[in-house]
Amino acid sequence: MKAIVFSKALYSTWVYYSPDRILFDCGEGISTLLENKVFAIKHVFISHGHADHISGLMGLINIRNNAMGDHEKELRVYYPAGSFFVSELITYFARTNRNLQYELEWIPLQPGDRVPLLPGRHPRYVEAFATVHTRGEPSLGYNVCEVRHRLKPEYRELPQEEIVAMVRAGKKGEISETYTQYLFSYGGDSVPINPDLVRGTEVLLHEATFVDDADRKEYKHSTVWEAIEVAKKAEVQKELILFHLSSRYQWEIDKLEARIAELNTPFRVRIIPPGEIVEIE
């Protein structure tokens, strides 16, 4: 299992990305639905401070403190710098949770900030990028990034035995280069994301509140077709996951999937039905 996704627009949205023990957003009910998996979470990345994305933090923080799981692991909550709603929540927790048995840290982020996840030969980190949701509410998206190595273009056509010989001769640094691969990109609630910010990602989670633009009374959120266009321009490699779909469409998902299939996109498109827990392999 790579991720668990739950989203019901206006009610609750959260995504648990298991390879790096990350929770993106923390809507209500998450502790009830994830059960013992909440003890595995190490990092929480909040996209913005609206209630349907942060109201599950109370349950998450308290259940890790009181239940019969490992409640001594630290928890770090990252959020957009300047978010009034999150700042108020931090004050509330400081007043009402004086006996935590683990370290809880609240860390504001700006676009471009990086959070290290895993050291080693292929280090991973989360990078924040700017998104647009509503006026006056700071909003961020997040890329899970991995630093990888590959041959420089001028050496890629050489026979394997020549490459091996150059490596044995101590020229590995000369013939190779590092690059960053986006493994998993999460946009939160947003108008269409700038494709350059998620370019080449393997998996993109893009909100798609509306099917038809006529249903959107003002320029907030995204349509299914805008999200697909972002994924095309960003050259998503494997999968586009559409979440935050309005409940008004929940009886039309089969028809919507058929319309999307006709587009023959180079990546898989998956819709998260409103209010359903979906596991992503």
C-alpha positions as CSV (number, residue, x, y, z in Angstrom):
1,M,0.0,0.0,0.0
2,K,1.4,3.4,-1.0
3,A,-1.4,5.8,0.1
4,I,-4.8,6.0,1.6
5,V,-7.0,8.8,0.4
6,F,-10.3,10.2,1.9
7,S,-12.0,13.3,0.7
8,K,-15.6,14.6,1.1
9,A,-15.7,18.2,0.0
10,L,-16.6,20.6,2.8
11,Y,-16.4,17.8,5.4
12,S,-13.0,16.2,5.5
13,T,-9.9,15.6,3.4
14,W,-6.7,13.7,4.3
15,V,-4.1,11.6,2.6
16,Y,-1.8,9.1,4.3
17,Y,1.4,8.4,2.3
18,S,2.9,5.4,4.0
19,P,6.4,5.1,2.5
20,D,7.5,8.2,4.4
21,R,4.8,8.1,7.2
22,I,3.4,11.4,6.0
23,L,-0.1,12.7,6.5
24,F,-1.2,15.4,4.0
25,D,-4.0,17.4,5.7
26,C,-6.0,16.2,8.7
27,G,-9.8,16.3,8.2
28,E,-12.2,15.1,10.8
29,G,-12.6,11.4,11.5
30,I,-9.1,10.4,10.4
31,S,-8.2,8.8,13.7
32,T,-11.4,6.7,13.6
33,L,-10.8,5.6,10.1
34,L,-7.1,5.0,10.2
35,E,-7.2,3.4,13.7
36,N,-3.7,2.1,14.7
37,K,-2.1,3.6,11.6
38,V,-2.2,6.9,13.3
39,F,0.7,5.8,15.5
40,A,2.9,5.5,12.4
41,I,2.5,9.1,11.3
42,K,5.6,11.1,11.7
43,H,5.0,14.3,9.6
44,V,1.7,16.1,9.0
45,F,1.7,18.6,6.1
46,I,-1.3,21.0,6.2
47,S,-2.2,22.7,2.9
48,H,-4.3,25.4,4.4
49,G,-6.2,26.2,7.6
50,H,-9.8,25.5,6.7
51,A,-11.7,23.3,9.1
52,D,-12.2,20.3,6.7
53,H,-8.4,20.1,6.5
54,I,-7.4,20.6,10.1
55,S,-10.3,19.5,12.3
56,G,-8.9,16.0,12.8
57,L,-5.8,17.2,14.5
58,M,-7.4,17.2,17.9
59,G,-8.2,13.5,17.6
60,L,-4.9,12.6,16.1
61,I,-2.8,14.4,18.7
62,N,-4.9,13.1,21.6
63,I,-5.3,9.5,20.5
64,R,-1.5,9.2,20.1
65,N,-1.2,10.4,23.7
66,N,-3.8,8.2,25.3
67,A,-4.4,5.0,23.3
68,M,-2.6,1.7,23.6
69,G,-0.1,2.3,20.8
70,D,3.4,3.8,20.7
71,H,2.7,7.3,22.0
72,E,6.3,8.3,22.5
73,K,7.2,9.0,18.9
74,E,7.5,12.7,18.0
75,L,5.0,14.4,15.7
76,R,5.8,17.4,13.5
77,V,3.0,19.5,12.0
78,Y,4.0,21.7,9.1
79,Y,1.6,24.5,7.9
80,P,1.6,27.6,5.6
81,A,3.3,30.5,7.4
82,G,0.8,33.2,8.3
83,S,-2.3,30.9,8.6
84,F,-4.5,32.6,11.2
85,F,-6.6,29.4,11.7
86,V,-3.6,27.2,12.3
87,S,-2.1,29.8,14.7
88,E,-5.3,29.8,16.7
89,L,-5.3,26.1,16.8
90,I,-1.7,26.0,18.1
91,T,-2.7,28.3,20.9
92,Y,-5.7,26.1,21.8
93,F,-3.5,23.0,21.9
94,A,-1.0,24.7,24.1
95,R,-3.7,25.5,26.6
96,T,-5.4,22.1,26.6
97,N,-2.6,19.6,26.1
98,R,-0.2,20.2,28.9
99,N,0.6,16.5,29.5
100,L,1.7,15.2,26.1
101,Q,4.0,12.2,26.4
102,Y,5.7,12.9,23.1
103,E,7.3,15.9,21.4
104,L,4.8,17.9,19.3
105,E,6.3,20.6,17.0
106,W,4.5,23.1,14.8
107,I,6.6,24.4,11.9
108,P,5.6,27.1,9.5
109,L,6.6,26.8,5.9
110,Q,7.1,29.1,2.9
111,P,7.0,28.1,-0.8
112,G,10.4,26.5,-1.6
113,D,11.1,25.3,1.9
114,R,12.3,21.7,2.2
115,V,11.8,19.2,5.0
116,P,14.3,16.2,5.0
117,L,12.8,12.8,5.2
118,L,15.4,10.1,4.6
119,P,19.2,10.3,4.3
120,G,21.4,7.9,2.4
121,R,22.2,7.1,-1.2
122,H,18.8,8.3,-2.4
123,P,17.8,11.0,0.1
124,R,14.2,12.1,0.1
125,Y,12.6,15.4,1.2
126,V,9.3,17.3,1.0
127,E,9.3,20.6,-0.9
128,A,6.5,23.1,-0.4
129,F,5.1,25.0,-3.4
130,A,2.6,27.9,-3.6
131,T,-1.1,27.2,-4.4
132,V,-4.1,29.4,-4.6
133,H,-7.3,28.7,-2.7
134,T,-9.2,31.6,-1.1
135,R,-8.2,35.2,-0.6
136,G,-6.4,35.8,2.7
137,E,-5.7,32.2,3.4
138,P,-2.1,31.0,2.8
139,S,-2.1,27.7,0.9
140,L,0.6,25.3,0.0
141,G,1.1,22.1,-2.0
142,Y,3.8,19.5,-1.4
143,N,6.1,17.4,-3.5
144,V,7.7,14.2,-2.1
145,C,11.2,14.3,-3.8
146,E,13.9,11.8,-4.2
147,V,17.5,12.6,-5.3
148,R,18.7,10.1,-7.8
149,H,21.7,9.5,-10.0
150,R,22.0,8.8,-13.8
151,L,24.5,8.9,-16.5
152,K,25.1,12.2,-18.2
153,P,23.6,12.4,-21.7
154,E,26.9,12.1,-23.5
155,Y,27.6,8.7,-21.9
156,R,24.3,7.0,-22.1
157,E,25.0,5.4,-25.5
158,L,28.2,3.8,-24.4
159,P,28.5,0.0,-24.1
160,Q,27.9,-1.3,-20.6
161,E,31.5,-2.7,-20.4
162,E,32.9,0.8,-21.0
163,I,30.8,2.3,-18.4
164,V,31.8,-0.3,-15.8
165,A,35.4,0.3,-16.7
166,M,35.1,4.0,-16.1
167,V,33.4,3.5,-12.8
168,R,36.2,1.1,-11.7
169,A,38.7,3.7,-12.8
170,G,37.2,6.1,-10.3
171,K,35.3,8.3,-12.9
172,K,31.8,7.7,-11.6
173,G,31.5,11.3,-10.5
174,E,32.7,12.5,-13.9
175,I,30.1,10.5,-15.9
176,S,27.1,10.7,-13.7
177,E,24.8,13.5,-12.5
178,T,22.2,13.9,-9.8
179,Y,18.6,14.9,-10.4
180,T,15.4,15.2,-8.4
181,Q,12.4,13.0,-9.1
182,Y,9.0,13.9,-7.7
183,L,7.4,10.8,-6.4
184,F,4.1,12.1,-5.1
185,S,2.6,15.6,-5.4
186,Y,-0.3,16.9,-3.4
187,G,-2.1,20.1,-4.2
188,G,-4.7,20.5,-1.5
189,D,-7.7,22.7,-2.3
190,S,-6.6,24.9,-5.2
191,V,-7.3,26.4,-8.5
192,P,-5.3,24.7,-11.3
193,I,-1.7,24.2,-10.1
194,N,1.1,25.7,-12.1
195,P,2.3,22.6,-14.1
196,D,6.0,23.6,-13.7
197,L,5.7,23.1,-9.9
198,V,4.9,19.4,-10.3
199,R,6.6,18.7,-13.6
200,G,7.4,15.0,-14.2
201,T,5.9,13.8,-11.0
202,E,5.0,10.1,-10.8
203,V,1.7,10.6,-9.0
204,L,-0.3,13.9,-8.8
205,L,-3.2,14.4,-6.4
206,H,-5.2,17.3,-7.8
207,E,-8.5,18.5,-6.5
208,A,-11.4,18.4,-8.9
209,T,-14.4,19.9,-7.1
210,F,-16.5,20.5,-10.2
211,V,-17.2,18.6,-13.4
212,D,-18.6,21.6,-15.3
213,D,-17.3,25.1,-15.0
214,A,-20.9,26.4,-15.0
215,D,-21.3,24.9,-11.5
216,R,-18.5,27.1,-10.1
217,K,-19.9,30.4,-9.0
218,E,-16.5,32.0,-8.5
219,Y,-13.0,31.2,-9.4
220,K,-12.2,28.8,-6.6
221,H,-11.3,25.1,-6.7
222,S,-10.8,23.3,-10.0
223,T,-12.8,21.3,-12.5
224,V,-12.0,17.7,-13.5
225,W,-10.9,18.9,-17.0
226,E,-8.6,21.6,-15.6
227,A,-6.9,19.0,-13.4
228,I,-6.4,16.7,-16.3
229,E,-5.0,19.5,-18.4
230,V,-2.5,20.3,-15.6
231,A,-1.4,16.7,-15.5
232,K,-0.9,16.7,-19.3
233,K,1.2,19.9,-19.2
234,A,3.1,18.6,-16.2
235,E,3.9,15.3,-18.0
236,V,2.7,13.2,-15.1
237,Q,4.3,9.8,-15.4
238,K,2.0,7.3,-13.8
239,E,-1.2,8.5,-12.3
240,L,-3.5,11.5,-11.7
241,I,-5.8,11.1,-8.7
242,L,-8.8,13.4,-8.6
243,F,-10.1,14.2,-5.1
244,H,-12.5,16.7,-3.4
245,L,-15.2,15.9,-6.0
246,S,-18.5,17.6,-5.0
247,S,-21.1,15.1,-3.6
248,R,-23.5,16.4,-6.2
249,Y,-21.7,14.2,-8.7
250,Q,-21.4,11.0,-6.7
251,W,-24.1,9.2,-8.7
252,E,-22.4,10.1,-12.0
253,I,-18.9,8.8,-11.4
254,D,-19.3,5.9,-13.8
255,K,-20.3,8.3,-16.6
256,L,-17.5,10.6,-15.7
257,E,-15.0,7.8,-15.8
258,A,-16.2,6.8,-19.2
259,R,-15.8,10.4,-20.5
260,I,-12.3,10.6,-19.1
261,A,-11.4,7.2,-20.7
262,E,-12.2,8.7,-24.1
263,L,-9.3,11.1,-23.6
264,N,-6.7,8.4,-23.8
265,T,-4.4,10.1,-21.4
266,P,-0.8,8.8,-21.1
267,F,-1.3,8.4,-17.4
268,R,-4.0,6.6,-15.4
269,V,-6.8,8.8,-14.0
270,R,-8.5,7.7,-10.8
271,I,-11.4,9.4,-9.1
272,I,-11.8,9.3,-5.3
273,P,-15.6,9.0,-4.7
274,P,-16.8,11.4,-2.1
275,G,-16.7,9.9,1.4
276,E,-15.0,6.7,0.4
277,I,-11.6,5.4,1.7
278,V,-9.5,4.5,-1.3
279,E,-6.1,2.6,-1.1
280,I,-3.6,3.5,-3.8
281,E,-1.0,0.9,-4.7
